[in-house]
Amino acid sequence: MLGTTAALAGCAATHTVGYVDPVYQGNQYGWFLSYAAFKDTALEAHYERAVCNRLRATGHTCTTMLEVLPPTRPESAQRRHQVSRQSSAGATIEIELAPHAQSSAVRQLGTNAQRFRITVFDNSTEAVAARFAITVPTHTATNARAIRMALASKLVNGLENKGLLASGR
């Protein structure tokens, strides 16, 4: 177990794990909704914009959930799903802080890092198309903006590596 812990800890600088549901292999998305599931609206706005800005830089369309479902209106999971379905976006990206895990190997990864759990929902089927676990080392990204930018970059790279980004944009 010690070898596994040490090996995982050494990978913290580039730790991104992604899985695509076999049903969605080959699906490519050109338009996304970005949703940060945080309790702090300002923090949500920063993360949603960071992801959208990175996607836009690669030629894709992205809208933040706060733009289409502002916090001035009643919000619920059901309402977010409805907004996602009714939008022109092909997929919704949900960003969450990863829950604290109990294994020593995972705790080691999180020692000097911020961990995120990303879920990509296919808006036409309302099903999970992909999941990503992304770790941003805090020794590399020393401030909140740098962490957001690193997360956005790793996420877009992960989407591209898994073949989920539409090409030719």
PyRosetta script that sets phi, psi and omega in degrees:
from pyrosetta import init, pose_from_sequence

init()
pose = pose_from_sequence("MLGTTAALAGCAATHTVGYVDPVYQGNQYGWFLSYAAFKDTALEAHYERAVCNRLRATGHTCTTMLEVLPPTRPESAQRRHQVSRQSSAGATIEIELAPHAQSSAVRQLGTNAQRFRITVFDNSTEAVAARFAITVPTHTATNARAIRMALASKLVNGLENKGLLASGR")
pose.set_psi(1, -37.2)
pose.set_omega(1, 179.6)
pose.set_phi(2, -59.3)
pose.set_psi(2, -40.5)
pose.set_omega(2, 178.2)
pose.set_phi(3, -61.9)
pose.set_psi(3, -40.2)
pose.set_omega(3, 178.6)
pose.set_phi(4, -65.2)
pose.set_psi(4, -43.7)
pose.set_omega(4, 179.4)
pose.set_phi(5, -61.0)
pose.set_psi(5, -47.0)
pose.set_omega(5, -179.6)
pose.set_phi(6, -63.7)
pose.set_psi(6, -40.4)
pose.set_omega(6, 179.6)
pose.set_phi(7, -64.8)
pose.set_psi(7, -42.8)
pose.set_omega(7, 179.1)
pose.set_phi(8, -67.5)
pose.set_psi(8, -39.7)
pose.set_omega(8, -179.5)
pose.set_phi(9, -63.4)
pose.set_psi(9, -34.9)
pose.set_omega(9, 178.7)
pose.set_phi(10, -68.4)
pose.set_psi(10, -20.2)
pose.set_omega(10, -178.6)
pose.set_phi(11, -92.5)
pose.set_psi(11, -0.6)
pose.set_omega(11, -173.3)
pose.set_phi(12, -56.2)
pose.set_psi(12, -31.1)
pose.set_omega(12, -177.6)
pose.set_phi(13, -66.0)
pose.set_psi(13, -26.5)
pose.set_omega(13, -176.9)
pose.set_phi(14, -129.3)
pose.set_psi(14, 30.0)
pose.set_omega(14, -172.1)
pose.set_phi(15, -78.8)
pose.set_psi(15, 102.6)
pose.set_omega(15, 172.7)
pose.set_phi(16, -137.4)
pose.set_psi(16, 126.4)
pose.set_omega(16, 177.5)
pose.set_phi(17, -122.9)
pose.set_psi(17, 132.3)
pose.set_omega(17, 179.8)
pose.set_phi(18, -136.4)
pose.set_psi(18, 144.4)
pose.set_omega(18, 178.3)
pose.set_phi(19, -132.6)
pose.set_psi(19, 136.0)
pose.set_omega(19, 175.6)
pose.set_phi(20, -114.1)
pose.set_psi(20, 131.2)
pose.set_omega(20, 176.0)
pose.set_phi(21, -60.5)
pose.set_psi(21, 132.9)
pose.set_omega(21, -178.6)
pose.set_phi(22, -53.4)
pose.set_psi(22, -31.0)
pose.set_omega(22, 178.6)
pose.set_phi(23, -62.7)
pose.set_psi(23, -28.6)
pose.set_omega(23, -175.4)
pose.set_phi(24, -103.4)
pose.set_psi(24, 5.6)
pose.set_omega(24, 173.9)
pose.set_phi(25, -58.2)
pose.set_psi(25, 128.8)
pose.set_omega(25, 179.5)
pose.set_phi(26, 92.3)
pose.set_psi(26, -13.8)
pose.set_omega(26, 174.4)
pose.set_phi(27, -72.0)
pose.set_psi(27, 134.3)
pose.set_omega(27, 178.0)
pose.set_phi(28, -125.9)
pose.set_psi(28, 140.2)
pose.set_omega(28, -176.4)
pose.set_phi(29, -118.3)
pose.set_psi(29, 138.7)
pose.set_omega(29, 178.2)
pose.set_phi(30, -112.0)
pose.set_psi(30, -15.0)
pose.set_omega(30, -177.8)
pose.set_phi(31, -132.8)
pose.set_psi(31, 129.9)
pose.set_omega(31, -176.2)
pose.set_phi(32, -127.4)
pose.set_psi(32, 151.6)
pose.set_omega(32, 163.5)
pose.set_phi(33, -105.4)
pose.set_psi(33, 135.8)
pose.set_omega(33, 179.1)
pose.set_phi(34, -109.7)
pose.set_psi(34, 124.3)
pose.set_omega(34, -178.4)
pose.set_phi(35, -129.8)
pose.set_psi(35, 118.3)
pose.set_omega(35, 175.7)
pose.set_phi(36, -98.5)
pose.set_psi(36, 117.2)
pose.set_omega(36, -176.2)
pose.set_phi(37, -90.1)
pose.set_psi(37, 70.2)
pose.set_omega(37, 178.7)
pose.set_phi(38, -116.5)
pose.set_psi(38, 163.0)
pose.set_omega(38, 179.2)
pose.set_phi(39, -84.8)
pose.set_psi(39, -15.3)
pose.set_omega(39, -178.0)
pose.set_phi(40, -100.6)
pose.set_psi(40, 113.9)
pose.set_omega(40, -176.1)
pose.set_phi(41, -61.6)
pose.set_psi(41, -38.9)
pose.set_omega(41, 179.0)
pose.set_phi(42, -63.4)
pose.set_psi(42, -41.5)
pose.set_omega(42, 178.1)
pose.set_phi(43, -64.6)
pose.set_psi(43, -42.3)
pose.set_omega(43, 175.5)
pose.set_phi(44, -55.1)
pose.set_psi(44, -48.8)
pose.set_omega(44, -177.4)
pose.set_phi(45, -59.0)
pose.set_psi(45, -44.1)
pose.set_omega(45, -179.1)
pose.set_phi(46, -62.3)
pose.set_psi(46, -45.6)
pose.set_omega(46, -178.0)
pose.set_phi(47, -71.3)
pose.set_psi(47, -42.6)
pose.set_omega(47, 178.6)
pose.set_phi(48, -59.7)
pose.set_psi(48, -44.8)
pose.set_omega(48, 179.6)
pose.set_phi(49, -66.3)
pose.set_psi(49, -39.8)
pose.set_omega(49, 180.0)
pose.set_phi(50, -59.8)
pose.set_psi(50, -45.0)
pose.set_omega(50, 179.5)
pose.set_phi(51, -66.1)
pose.set_psi(51, -46.0)
pose.set_omega(51, 179.7)
pose.set_phi(52, -62.5)
pose.set_psi(52, -42.8)
pose.set_omega(52, 179.3)
pose.set_phi(53, -60.4)
pose.set_psi(53, -40.4)
pose.set_omega(53, 179.9)
pose.set_phi(54, -67.7)
pose.set_psi(54, -41.1)
pose.set_omega(54, 177.4)
pose.set_phi(55, -65.2)
pose.set_psi(55, -42.2)
pose.set_omega(55, 178.9)
pose.set_phi(56, -62.3)
pose.set_psi(56, -36.6)
pose.set_omega(56, 179.1)
pose.set_phi(57, -63.3)
pose.set_psi(57, -23.0)
pose.set_omega(57, 177.9)
pose.set_phi(58, -96.0)
pose.set_psi(58, 7.6)
pose.set_omega(58, 176.3)
pose.set_phi(59, 90.0)
pose.set_psi(59, 13.5)
pose.set_omega(59, 179.9)
pose.set_phi(60, -103.4)
pose.set_psi(60, 159.1)
pose.set_omega(60, 178.9)
pose.set_phi(61, -93.7)
pose.set_psi(61, 138.5)
pose.set_omega(61, 179.5)
pose.set_phi(62, -149.0)
pose.set_psi(62, 138.5)
pose.set_omega(62, 177.1)
pose.set_phi(63, -127.5)
pose.set_psi(63, 139.6)
pose.set_omega(63, 177.5)
pose.set_phi(64, -80.3)
pose.set_psi(64, 150.0)
pose.set_omega(64, 177.8)
pose.set_phi(65, -63.0)
pose.set_psi(65, -34.5)
pose.set_omega(65, 179.4)
pose.set_phi(66, -64.5)
pose.set_psi(66, -24.9)
pose.set_omega(66, 176.3)
pose.set_phi(67, -72.1)
pose.set_psi(67, -38.2)
pose.set_omega(67, -176.1)
pose.set_phi(68, -96.4)
pose.set_psi(68, -19.3)
pose.set_omega(68, 177.1)
pose.set_phi(69, -137.3)
pose.set_psi(69, 76.1)
pose.set_omega(69, -176.4)
pose.set_phi(70, -63.1)
pose.set_psi(70, 154.1)
pose.set_omega(70, -177.5)
pose.set_phi(71, -69.8)
pose.set_psi(71, 3.4)
pose.set_omega(71, 176.5)
pose.set_phi(72, -85.2)
pose.set_psi(72, -6.8)
pose.set_omega(72, -179.6)
pose.set_phi(73, -113.6)
pose.set_psi(73, 157.6)
pose.set_omega(73, 176.8)
pose.set_phi(74, -58.0)
pose.set_psi(74, 134.4)
pose.set_omega(74, -178.6)
pose.set_phi(75, -123.9)
pose.set_psi(75, 138.4)
pose.set_omega(75, 175.3)
pose.set_phi(76, -154.7)
pose.set_psi(76, 166.9)
pose.set_omega(76, 177.5)
pose.set_phi(77, -60.2)
pose.set_psi(77, -40.3)
pose.set_omega(77, 179.8)
pose.set_phi(78, -62.4)
pose.set_psi(78, -42.5)
pose.set_omega(78, 179.9)
pose.set_phi(79, -66.8)
pose.set_psi(79, -39.7)
pose.set_omega(79, 177.6)
pose.set_phi(80, -63.1)
pose.set_psi(80, -41.9)
pose.set_omega(80, 178.0)
pose.set_phi(81, -62.5)
pose.set_psi(81, -41.4)
pose.set_omega(81, 179.2)
pose.set_phi(82, -62.9)
pose.set_psi(82, -45.4)
pose.set_omega(82, 178.7)
pose.set_phi(83, -62.5)
pose.set_psi(83, -41.7)
pose.set_omega(83, 179.1)
pose.set_phi(84, -61.9)
pose.set_psi(84, -45.5)
pose.set_omega(84, 179.9)
pose.set_phi(85, -62.7)
pose.set_psi(85, -39.5)
pose.set_omega(85, -175.6)
pose.set_phi(86, -80.2)
pose.set_psi(86, -13.3)
pose.set_omega(86, 179.9)
pose.set_phi(87, -78.3)
pose.set_psi(87, 170.6)
pose.set_omega(87, 175.4)
pose.set_phi(88, -86.6)
pose.set_psi(88, -2.8)
pose.set_omega(88, -179.1)
pose.set_phi(89, -68.6)
pose.set_psi(89, 141.0)
pose.set_omega(89, 177.8)
pose.set_phi(90, -81.6)
pose.set_psi(90, -26.3)
pose.set_omega(90, -177.0)
pose.set_phi(91, -146.3)
pose.set_psi(91, 151.4)
pose.set_omega(91, 173.9)
pose.set_phi(92, -113.9)
pose.set_psi(92, 131.3)
pose.set_omega(92, 177.8)
pose.set_phi(93, -102.2)
pose.set_psi(93, 118.9)
pose.set_omega(93, 177.5)
pose.set_phi(94, -104.9)
pose.set_psi(94, 125.4)
pose.set_omega(94, -177.8)
pose.set_phi(95, -108.8)
pose.set_psi(95, 125.5)
pose.set_omega(95, 177.5)
pose.set_phi(96, -132.7)
pose.set_psi(96, 151.7)
pose.set_omega(96, 168.9)
pose.set_phi(97, -71.8)
pose.set_psi(97, 134.6)
pose.set_omega(97, -179.2)
pose.set_phi(98, -68.4)
pose.set_psi(98, 138.6)
pose.set_omega(98, 176.8)
pose.set_phi(99, -67.7)
pose.set_psi(99, 154.6)
pose.set_omega(99, 178.9)
pose.set_phi(100, -71.3)
pose.set_psi(100, 124.4)
pose.set_omega(100, 179.4)
pose.set_phi(101, -92.1)
pose.set_psi(101, 163.8)
pose.set_omega(101, -175.3)
pose.set_phi(102, -96.8)
pose.set_psi(102, -18.8)
pose.set_omega(102, -175.7)
pose.set_phi(103, -72.5)
pose.set_psi(103, 146.8)
pose.set_omega(103, -178.7)
pose.set_phi(104, -65.0)
pose.set_psi(104, -33.7)
pose.set_omega(104, 180.0)
pose.set_phi(105, -64.1)
pose.set_psi(105, -43.2)
pose.set_omega(105, -179.7)
pose.set_phi(106, -71.5)
pose.set_psi(106, -39.1)
pose.set_omega(106, 176.9)
pose.set_phi(107, -60.5)
pose.set_psi(107, -38.0)
pose.set_omega(107, 179.0)
pose.set_phi(108, -62.0)
pose.set_psi(108, -41.6)
pose.set_omega(108, 177.7)
pose.set_phi(109, -61.2)
pose.set_psi(109, -37.7)
pose.set_omega(109, -174.9)
pose.set_phi(110, -86.4)
pose.set_psi(110, 0.2)
pose.set_omega(110, -175.0)
pose.set_phi(111, -57.4)
pose.set_psi(111, -51.8)
pose.set_omega(111, -179.4)
pose.set_phi(112, -121.1)
pose.set_psi(112, 43.0)
pose.set_omega(112, -175.8)
pose.set_phi(113, -150.9)
pose.set_psi(113, 157.1)
pose.set_omega(113, 172.8)
pose.set_phi(114, -105.0)
pose.set_psi(114, 127.0)
pose.set_omega(114, -177.7)
pose.set_phi(115, -106.2)
pose.set_psi(115, 139.1)
pose.set_omega(115, -179.3)
pose.set_phi(116, -126.0)
pose.set_psi(116, 148.3)
pose.set_omega(116, 172.9)
pose.set_phi(117, -115.8)
pose.set_psi(117, 124.0)
pose.set_omega(117, -178.1)
pose.set_phi(118, -115.6)
pose.set_psi(118, 131.9)
pose.set_omega(118, 175.8)
pose.set_phi(119, -121.0)
pose.set_psi(119, 131.1)
pose.set_omega(119, 177.1)
pose.set_phi(120, -107.6)
pose.set_psi(120, 117.0)
pose.set_omega(120, 178.9)
pose.set_phi(121, -100.0)
pose.set_psi(121, 132.8)
pose.set_omega(121, 171.1)
pose.set_phi(122, -77.6)
pose.set_psi(122, 119.3)
pose.set_omega(122, -173.9)
pose.set_phi(123, -71.2)
pose.set_psi(123, -25.9)
pose.set_omega(123, -179.5)
pose.set_phi(124, -74.5)
pose.set_psi(124, -31.5)
pose.set_omega(124, -178.6)
pose.set_phi(125, -106.8)
pose.set_psi(125, -12.5)
pose.set_omega(125, -177.0)
pose.set_phi(126, 61.5)
pose.set_psi(126, 25.5)
pose.set_omega(126, -179.2)
pose.set_phi(127, -109.0)
pose.set_psi(127, 160.4)
pose.set_omega(127, 176.9)
pose.set_phi(128, -74.4)
pose.set_psi(128, 119.8)
pose.set_omega(128, 178.3)
pose.set_phi(129, -91.7)
pose.set_psi(129, -34.0)
pose.set_omega(129, -177.2)
pose.set_phi(130, -158.4)
pose.set_psi(130, 157.8)
pose.set_omega(130, 174.2)
pose.set_phi(131, -134.9)
pose.set_psi(131, 144.1)
pose.set_omega(131, 177.5)
pose.set_phi(132, -132.1)
pose.set_psi(132, 144.6)
pose.set_omega(132, 169.1)
pose.set_phi(133, -116.8)
pose.set_psi(133, 119.7)
pose.set_omega(133, -175.7)
pose.set_phi(134, -124.8)
pose.set_psi(134, 129.6)
pose.set_omega(134, 176.8)
pose.set_phi(135, -112.2)
pose.set_psi(135, 125.9)
pose.set_omega(135, 177.1)
pose.set_phi(136, -110.0)
pose.set_psi(136, 113.0)
pose.set_omega(136, -178.9)
pose.set_phi(137, -66.2)
pose.set_psi(137, 129.9)
pose.set_omega(137, -179.2)
pose.set_phi(138, -77.7)
pose.set_psi(138, -16.2)
pose.set_omega(138, 175.3)
pose.set_phi(139, -75.2)
pose.set_psi(139, -22.3)
pose.set_omega(139, 176.6)
pose.set_phi(140, -88.7)
pose.set_psi(140, -46.1)
pose.set_omega(140, -179.8)
pose.set_phi(141, -104.8)
pose.set_psi(141, 98.6)
pose.set_omega(141, -169.7)
pose.set_phi(142, -87.6)
pose.set_psi(142, -9.8)
pose.set_omega(142, 177.3)
pose.set_phi(143, -131.6)
pose.set_psi(143, 167.7)
pose.set_omega(143, -174.4)
pose.set_phi(144, -58.8)
pose.set_psi(144, -41.5)
pose.set_omega(144, 179.6)
pose.set_phi(145, -62.9)
pose.set_psi(145, -43.8)
pose.set_omega(145, -179.8)
pose.set_phi(146, -63.7)
pose.set_psi(146, -36.9)
pose.set_omega(146, 177.9)
pose.set_phi(147, -64.9)
pose.set_psi(147, -45.4)
pose.set_omega(147, 178.5)
pose.set_phi(148, -60.4)
pose.set_psi(148, -44.9)
pose.set_omega(148, -178.3)
pose.set_phi(149, -65.2)
pose.set_psi(149, -40.5)
pose.set_omega(149, 178.4)
pose.set_phi(150, -65.0)
pose.set_psi(150, -43.0)
pose.set_omega(150, 178.0)
pose.set_phi(151, -60.5)
pose.set_psi(151, -48.6)
pose.set_omega(151, -178.7)
pose.set_phi(152, -59.2)
pose.set_psi(152, -43.4)
pose.set_omega(152, 179.8)
pose.set_phi(153, -64.3)
pose.set_psi(153, -46.5)
pose.set_omega(153, 179.8)
pose.set_phi(154, -64.7)
pose.set_psi(154, -37.8)
pose.set_omega(154, 179.6)
pose.set_phi(155, -65.7)
pose.set_psi(155, -47.5)
pose.set_omega(155, -179.7)
pose.set_phi(156, -64.7)
pose.set_psi(156, -38.7)
pose.set_omega(156, 174.8)
pose.set_phi(157, -62.1)
pose.set_psi(157, -40.6)
pose.set_omega(157, 178.1)
pose.set_phi(158, -63.9)
pose.set_psi(158, -43.3)
pose.set_omega(158, 177.2)
pose.set_phi(159, -60.5)
pose.set_psi(159, -42.4)
pose.set_omega(159, 179.4)
pose.set_phi(160, -66.4)
pose.set_psi(160, -46.5)
pose.set_omega(160, -179.6)
pose.set_phi(161, -61.5)
pose.set_psi(161, -31.4)
pose.set_omega(161, 179.4)
pose.set_phi(162, -89.3)
pose.set_psi(162, 4.4)
pose.set_omega(162, 175.4)
pose.set_phi(163, 75.0)
pose.set_psi(163, 23.1)
pose.set_omega(163, -176.8)
pose.set_phi(164, -93.6)
pose.set_psi(164, -9.0)
pose.set_omega(164, 178.9)
pose.set_phi(165, -92.6)
pose.set_psi(165, 131.4)
pose.set_omega(165, 176.7)
pose.set_phi(166, -64.7)
pose.set_psi(166, 139.9)
pose.set_omega(166, -179.9)
pose.set_phi(167, -95.8)
pose.set_psi(167, 168.8)
pose.set_omega(167, 175.9)
pose.set_phi(168, 75.7)
pose.set_psi(168, 22.2)
pose.set_omega(168, 179.9)
pose.set_phi(169, -97.9)
pose.dump_pdb("model.pdb")
